[in-house]
């Protein structure tokens, strides 16, 4: 299925353990193609990371999940679910769809 890019928009935010403020993040590749270590290396280079908390909010979708760094299978499953729901919503939409994805880094102390 070919999707007009202008109909779909993702905004990414990251939150580091020592900062209560989220900052906009521009991934170097599509999130669905990235692994947990790749995401972590981009948003928290050099940090000691226990896991990530990922929240997605948008039309027909509100998800919040935590992943230990060893849970690549769970991360892949969530990305697949997000993709499926976004495509389903896109098929039923006549306007633009906007999704917000926030990734919080969990340190060993958190």
C-alpha positions as CSV (number, residue, x, y, z in Angstrom):
1,X,0.0,0.0,0.0
2,X,1.4,3.4,-1.0
3,X,0.7,6.1,1.5
4,X,0.9,9.8,0.6
5,X,3.6,11.1,3.0
6,X,1.7,14.3,3.6
7,X,-1.2,12.4,5.2
8,X,1.0,10.9,8.0
9,X,3.2,12.7,10.4
10,X,5.2,11.5,13.4
11,X,6.7,13.7,16.1
12,X,9.3,12.1,18.3
13,X,10.3,13.2,21.8
14,X,12.9,11.9,24.2
15,X,13.2,12.2,28.0
16,X,16.6,11.5,29.7
17,X,16.8,10.2,33.3
18,X,18.2,13.4,34.8
19,X,15.9,15.7,32.9
20,X,12.2,16.3,33.5
21,X,11.8,18.0,30.1
22,X,11.1,16.2,26.8
23,X,13.1,17.3,23.8
24,X,12.2,16.8,20.1
25,X,14.2,13.9,18.6
26,X,14.7,13.3,14.9
27,X,15.6,9.7,14.3
28,X,18.2,9.0,11.6
29,X,16.0,6.2,10.2
30,X,12.4,5.1,10.5
31,X,11.8,3.9,14.1
32,X,10.3,0.6,12.7
33,X,13.8,-0.2,11.3
34,X,15.7,0.5,14.5
35,X,16.6,-1.8,17.4
36,X,16.5,-0.9,21.1
37,X,20.3,-0.4,21.2
38,X,20.2,1.9,18.1
39,X,17.4,4.0,19.5
40,X,19.3,4.3,22.8
41,X,22.6,5.2,21.1
42,X,20.8,8.1,19.4
43,X,18.9,9.5,22.3
44,X,21.2,8.7,25.2
45,X,24.8,8.2,23.9
46,X,27.1,7.1,26.6
47,X,24.4,6.8,29.2
48,X,23.9,3.7,31.4
49,X,20.5,2.5,30.3
50,X,18.3,-0.1,31.9
51,X,15.5,0.2,29.4
52,X,13.1,2.4,27.5
53,X,9.5,3.5,28.1
54,X,7.7,4.2,24.8
55,X,4.4,6.1,24.6
56,X,2.5,6.5,21.4
57,X,-0.6,8.8,21.1
58,X,-2.6,9.5,18.0
59,X,-5.8,8.8,16.2
60,X,-7.1,5.4,17.3
61,X,-3.9,4.7,19.3
62,X,-2.8,5.2,22.9
63,X,0.0,2.9,24.0
64,X,2.6,3.0,26.8
65,X,5.1,0.1,27.2
66,X,8.4,-0.4,29.0
67,X,11.2,-2.5,27.7
68,X,14.4,-3.8,29.3
69,X,17.4,-3.5,26.9
70,X,17.2,-7.3,26.4
71,X,13.6,-7.3,25.3
72,X,14.1,-6.8,21.5
73,X,11.3,-9.2,20.7
74,X,8.8,-7.1,22.7
75,X,10.1,-3.9,21.0
76,X,9.6,-5.5,17.6
77,X,6.1,-6.7,18.5
78,X,5.1,-3.2,19.6
79,X,6.5,-1.6,16.5
80,X,4.5,-4.1,14.4
81,X,1.3,-3.3,16.4
82,X,1.8,0.5,15.9
83,X,2.4,0.0,12.1
84,X,-0.7,-2.1,11.8
85,X,-2.9,0.3,13.7
86,X,-1.5,3.4,11.8
87,X,-2.1,1.8,8.4
88,X,-5.7,0.7,9.5
89,X,-6.4,4.3,10.6
90,X,-4.9,5.7,7.5
91,X,-7.2,3.6,5.3
92,X,-10.2,5.0,7.2
93,X,-9.1,8.6,7.3
94,X,-9.7,11.4,4.9
95,X,-7.4,13.9,6.6
96,X,-4.0,14.0,8.1
97,X,-2.9,11.7,10.9
98,X,-0.5,13.0,13.5
99,X,1.2,10.7,16.1
100,X,3.3,11.7,19.0
101,X,6.0,9.2,20.1
102,X,7.8,9.8,23.4
103,X,10.7,7.6,24.4
104,X,11.9,7.9,28.0
105,X,15.2,6.5,29.0
106,X,15.2,4.4,32.2
107,X,18.5,4.4,34.1
108,X,19.5,1.5,36.5
109,X,18.6,3.8,39.4
110,X,15.1,4.6,38.2
